[in-house]
Amino acid sequence: QVQLVESGGGSVQAGGSLRLSCTASGQTFSNYAVGWFRQAPNKEREFVAAISGSTGGTYIDNSVQGRFSISRDNAKNTAYLQMDNLKPEDTAVYYCAAGTAVAGLEKYYDYWGQGTQVTVSS
């Protein structure tokens, strides 16, 4: 079992930045890929970015490419989502997940956090 807790969400004006954190407990963190997903009101949850457990390989969705980056510090059992040049359409609940592959599909992720709200105003 892996427990995940997101933090760092909040309200920001368009063009601003936020860094989300995903802190894990339980099994060895470096054994898992970490993905970030988001769900806007009245929309399905969608993939944002993912990072491998040990190699640092990343996969960023085209919709946020160039504005968002993902990283992790296995010594701290924490993964990060750096979000720059935020837009109102980035407003959503952001979830981190731990799983077996660096992938954009939810089926590859076994453990999920509770989510953190990000609100971007124009």
ZAVONU-588716 format. One line per 2 residues: for each residue x, y, z of N, C-alpha, C. Coordinates in Angstrom, 1 decimal, decimal comma, padded with zeros to 4 digits. Each point is the difference from the previous one (the first is absolute). Layout:
BEGIN
X Y Z X Y Z X Y Z; ...
END
This chain:
BEGIN
000,8 -001,2 000,0 -000,8 001,2 000,0 000,9 001,2 000,0; -000,5 001,0 -000,7 000,7 001,3 -000,1 -001,1 001,1 000,3
000,3 000,9 000,9 -000,8 001,1 000,3 000,6 001,2 -000,6; -000,9 000,8 -000,6 000,5 001,2 -000,7 -000,8 001,2 000,5
000,7 001,1 000,3 -000,6 001,3 000,4 000,5 001,1 -000,8; -000,9 000,7 -000,7 000,4 001,2 -000,8 -000,1 001,2 000,8
000,8 001,0 -000,3 000,0 001,3 000,6 000,5 001,0 -001,0; -000,2 001,3 000,4 000,5 001,1 -000,9 -001,0 000,7 -000,9
-001,2 -000,6 000,0 -001,1 000,7 -000,8 -000,4 001,3 000,6; -000,8 000,8 -000,7 -000,4 001,3 000,4 -000,5 000,8 -001,1
-000,2 001,3 000,2 -000,5 000,9 -001,0 001,1 000,9 -000,5; 000,0 000,2 -001,3 001,1 000,8 -000,6 -000,6 000,7 -001,2
000,6 001,2 -000,3 -000,5 000,7 -001,2 000,7 -000,6 -001,3; -000,6 000,2 -001,1 000,5 -000,5 -001,3 001,4 000,5 -000,1
000,9 -000,9 -000,5 001,4 000,4 -000,2 000,9 -000,4 001,2; -000,7 -000,3 001,1 000,8 -000,4 001,2 000,4 -001,4 000,1
000,6 -000,4 001,1 000,6 -001,3 000,1 -000,4 -000,7 001,3; -000,1 -001,3 000,0 -000,2 -000,8 001,2 000,9 -001,2 -000,1
000,4 -000,6 001,1 000,7 -001,3 000,1 -000,8 -000,9 000,9; -000,5 -001,1 -000,6 -000,7 -001,0 000,7 001,0 -001,0 000,5
-000,3 -000,6 001,2 000,8 -001,1 000,5 -000,9 -001,2 000,3; 000,6 -001,1 -000,2 -000,7 -001,3 000,2 001,0 -000,8 000,9
-000,4 -000,2 001,3 000,8 -000,7 001,0 -000,5 -001,3 000,2; 000,9 -001,0 -000,1 -000,5 -001,4 000,2 000,5 -000,6 001,3
-000,7 -001,0 000,4 000,4 -000,8 001,1 -000,5 -001,5 -000,3; 000,7 -000,9 000,7 -000,4 -001,4 -000,2 001,2 -000,7 -000,7
-000,2 -000,5 -001,2 001,0 -000,8 -000,6 001,1 000,9 -000,7; 001,0 -000,6 -000,4 001,2 000,7 -000,6 -000,4 000,9 -001,1
000,1 001,3 000,2 -000,5 001,0 -001,0 000,6 -000,2 -001,4; 001,3 -000,2 000,0 000,7 -000,1 -001,3 -000,4 -001,2 -000,9
-000,8 -000,9 000,6 -000,5 -001,1 -000,8 -001,1 000,4 -000,9; -000,6 001,2 000,2 -001,2 000,4 -000,7 000,2 001,2 -000,9
-000,6 -000,1 -001,1 -000,2 001,2 -000,8 -001,1 000,9 000,6; 000,2 001,3 -000,2 -001,0 000,9 000,6 -000,6 000,8 -001,2
-001,3 000,1 000,1 -000,7 000,8 -001,0 -000,9 001,1 000,6; -000,1 001,0 -000,7 -000,9 001,1 000,4 -001,2 000,1 -001,0
-001,2 000,1 000,6 -001,2 000,1 -000,8 -000,8 001,2 000,5; -001,0 000,4 -000,8 -000,8 001,1 000,5 -001,4 -000,2 -000,4
-000,9 000,6 000,7 -001,4 -000,1 -000,3 -000,7 001,4 000,2; -000,4 000,6 -001,1 -000,7 001,3 000,0 -001,5 -000,3 000,3
-000,7 001,0 000,4 -001,5 -000,2 000,3 -000,7 -000,5 -001,3; -000,8 -001,0 000,2 -000,8 -000,5 -001,1 000,8 -000,6 -001,1
001,2 -000,4 000,2 000,9 -000,6 -001,0 000,6 -001,3 000,6; 000,4 -000,9 -000,9 000,6 -001,2 000,5 001,5 000,3 000,4
000,5 -000,9 000,8 001,3 000,2 000,5 001,0 -000,3 -001,2; 001,0 000,8 -000,1 001,0 -000,1 -001,1 001,4 000,0 000,5
000,8 -000,6 -000,8 001,5 -000,2 000,3 000,7 001,4 -000,2; 001,0 000,2 000,9 000,8 001,2 -000,1 001,5 -000,3 -000,3
000,5 -000,8 000,9 001,5 -000,4 -000,1 000,3 -001,2 000,8; 001,1 -000,6 -000,3 000,4 -001,2 000,8 001,5 -000,1 000,0
000,5 -000,7 001,0 001,5 -000,2 000,1 000,3 -001,4 000,5; 001,1 -000,5 -000,5 000,3 -001,4 000,4 000,5 000,0 001,4
000,1 -001,3 000,5 000,4 -000,1 001,4 001,5 000,3 000,3; 000,9 -000,4 -000,9 001,4 000,1 000,3 000,8 000,7 -001,1
-000,4 -000,1 -001,2 000,8 000,5 -001,1 -000,2 001,5 -000,2; -001,2 000,5 000,5 -000,3 001,4 -000,2 -000,6 000,3 -001,3
-000,3 -001,0 -000,9 -000,7 000,3 -001,2 -001,3 000,6 000,2; -000,4 000,9 -000,9 -001,3 000,7 000,2 -000,8 -000,1 -001,2
-001,3 000,3 000,2 -001,0 000,0 -001,1 -000,9 001,1 000,3; -000,1 001,0 -000,8 -000,8 001,2 000,2 -001,1 000,1 -001,1
-001,2 000,3 000,4 -001,1 000,1 -001,0 000,2 001,3 -000,8; -000,3 -000,1 -001,3 000,2 001,1 -000,9 -000,7 001,3 000,5
-001,1 -000,2 000,7 -000,8 001,2 000,4 000,7 000,9 001,0; 001,0 -000,6 000,7 000,8 000,8 001,0 001,4 000,0 -000,3
000,4 -000,6 -001,1 001,4 000,0 -000,4 000,6 001,4 -000,1; 001,2 000,2 000,6 000,6 001,3 000,0 -000,4 000,9 001,2
-001,1 -000,4 000,7 -000,4 000,8 001,1 000,1 -000,8 001,4; -000,2 -001,3 -000,1 000,0 -000,8 001,2 001,3 -000,9 -000,1
000,5 -000,4 001,1 001,1 -001,0 000,1 -000,2 -000,8 001,2; 000,5 -001,2 -000,1 -000,2 -001,0 001,1 001,4 -000,5 000,5
000,1 -000,2 001,3 001,3 -000,4 000,5 -000,3 -000,8 001,3; 001,0 -000,6 000,5 -000,2 -000,8 001,3 001,3 000,0 000,8
-000,1 -000,2 001,3 001,1 -000,2 000,9 -000,3 -001,2 000,8; 000,6 -001,1 -000,4 -000,3 -001,3 000,6 000,5 000,0 001,5
001,0 000,8 000,3 000,5 000,0 001,4 -001,1 000,6 000,9; -000,8 000,9 -000,6 -001,1 000,6 000,8 -001,4 -000,6 -000,3
000,0 -001,1 -000,8 -001,2 -000,6 -000,3 -001,1 001,0 -000,6; 000,5 000,9 -000,8 -000,9 001,0 -000,5 000,3 000,2 -001,5
-001,2 000,2 -000,7 000,1 000,4 -001,4 -000,7 001,4 -000,1; 000,4 000,8 -001,0 -000,4 001,4 -000,2 -000,5 000,2 -001,4
-001,0 000,9 000,0 -000,5 000,5 -001,3 000,2 001,5 000,0; 001,0 000,5 -000,7 000,2 001,5 -000,1 -000,9 000,5 -001,2
-000,8 001,0 000,4 -001,0 000,5 -001,0 000,3 001,5 -000,2; 000,4 000,4 -001,2 000,4 001,4 -000,3 -001,0 000,5 -001,0
-000,1 001,3 -000,1 -000,8 000,7 -001,0 -001,4 -000,6 000,0; -000,6 -000,1 001,2 -001,3 -000,6 000,2 -001,1 000,7 -000,8
-001,0 -000,7 -000,4 -001,1 000,5 -000,8 -001,3 -000,3 000,7; -001,0 000,7 -000,2 -001,3 -000,3 000,7 -000,5 -001,4 -000,3
000,3 -000,5 -001,2 -000,4 -001,4 -000,4 000,8 -001,1 000,8; 001,0 000,4 000,7 000,7 -000,9 000,9 -000,7 -000,2 001,3
-001,0 000,7 000,2 -000,8 -000,2 001,3 -000,6 -001,4 000,1; 000,3 -000,7 001,0 -000,4 -001,3 000,2 000,4 -000,5 001,4
-000,5 -001,2 000,3 000,6 -000,8 001,1 001,1 -000,8 -000,5; 001,2 000,1 000,6 001,2 -000,8 -000,5 000,2 -001,2 000,9
000,2 -001,1 -000,6 000,2 -001,3 000,7 001,4 -000,5 -000,4; 000,7 -000,6 001,0 001,2 -000,8 -000,3 -000,4 -001,5 000,2
000,7 -000,8 -000,7 -000,2 -001,4 000,0 001,3 -000,8 -000,1; 000,1 -001,1 000,5 001,2 -000,9 000,0 -000,4 -001,3 -000,8
000,9 -000,4 -000,8 -000,3 -001,2 -000,8 001,2 -000,6 -000,6; -000,3 -000,9 -001,0 001,0 -000,8 -000,6 000,6 000,4 -001,3
-000,5 001,1 -000,5 000,5 000,5 -001,3 -000,1 001,5 -000,2; 000,9 000,6 -000,7 -000,1 001,4 -000,4 -000,9 000,1 -001,1
-001,3 000,2 000,3 -001,0 -000,1 -001,0 -001,1 001,1 000,3; -000,8 000,2 -001,0 -001,1 000,9 000,1 -001,3 -000,6 000,3
-000,1 -001,3 000,1 -001,2 -000,7 000,3 -000,2 -000,3 001,5; -001,1 000,2 000,6 -000,2 -000,2 001,4 000,1 -001,5 000,4
-000,2 -000,9 -001,0 000,1 -001,4 000,4 001,4 -000,4 000,5; 001,0 000,8 -000,3 001,4 -000,4 000,4 000,3 000,5 001,4
-000,9 000,7 000,6 000,2 000,5 001,4 -000,9 -000,6 001,0; 000,7 -000,5 001,1 -000,7 -000,8 001,0 -000,4 000,8 001,2
000,7 001,1 000,3 -000,2 000,8 001,2 -000,2 001,5 -000,4; -001,0 000,6 000,7 -000,4 001,4 -000,3 000,0 000,8 001,3
000,3 001,3 -000,2 -000,1 000,9 001,1 -001,5 000,6 000,0; -000,2 000,9 000,9 -001,4 000,5 000,2 -000,2 001,2 -000,9
001,1 000,6 -000,6 -000,2 001,1 -000,8 000,3 001,4 000,7; 000,4 000,9 -000,8 000,2 001,4 000,5 -000,6 001,0 -001,1
-000,7 001,0 000,5 -000,6 000,9 -000,9 000,9 001,1 -000,5; 000,0 000,2 -001,3 000,7 001,1 -000,6 -001,0 000,9 -000,8
000,0 001,3 000,4 -000,9 000,9 -000,7 000,8 001,2 -000,6; -000,2 000,2 -001,3 000,7 001,0 -000,7 -001,0 001,1 -000,4
000,2 001,2 000,4 -000,9 001,0 -000,4 000,6 000,9 -001,1; -000,9 000,6 -000,8 000,5 000,8 -001,1 000,1 001,4 000,4
END
